[in-house]
């Protein structure tokens, strides 16, 4: 097993397992985590013994989204939000979609904000019974969904339902695993204690199949269905730059870090 700063990476029986490993933050995404995720995905793609990939989280959550403490610090530096999104989250999502091997999301606990977008970027998703999605984590701090959230979610559930979830699926009204299954956001819901067993079984099945055909099928289906993911990611980055300059975003982050209700002014 190779241990990185922010994740774990193992390979066995044709399956690579990438585990987000910042359990104290519910695996919040940081710049080092993006770099390590891209590096491990590249390693899995280059390794002929790896024929399927599982992405999961350590501890009690899959991924709580972007690390807001890091984002708050970012607004005080010369780096722009758009540059950070394009060089990290956007690159990661595009890499996942283009990777010619199946990626299974094994969703343990909450997937919030960019963590929800990361989950949606996987090819197949298995959720533990206690898993959930918080899609409104973005608007609750005064920004828009990114990481492909505005692209993936309406394709899965339709535009109106996507708006409902993006506006109202907050920490108190999160999308449960059962609801996600009904909406088509996940393909399976399994007992929490058997999540990784089920994910490994599916990954091994895919790994035993015709790998080149699996990859070409993935490429063909996404090409027929999407076409504008890069445009959606670019549009998100452009809008997010403006959102990060608003008073509401600054208040949203302060309120989140101070664990109090935000007082938004619409400015």
Secondary structure, 3 states (H helix, E strand, C coil): CEECCCEEEEEECCEEEEEECCHHHCCCECHHHHHHHHHHHHHHHHCCCCCEEEEEECCCEEECCECHHHHHHHCCCCCCHHHHHHHHHHHHHHHHHHCCCEEEEEECCEEECHHHHHHHCCCEEEEECCCEEEHHHCHHHCCCCCCCHHHHHHHHHCHHHHHHHHHHCCCCCCEEHHHHHHHCCCCEEECHHHHHHHHHHHHHHHHCCCHHHHHHHHHHHHHHHCCCHHHHHHHHHHHHHHHCCCHHHHHHHHHHHHCCCCCCCCC
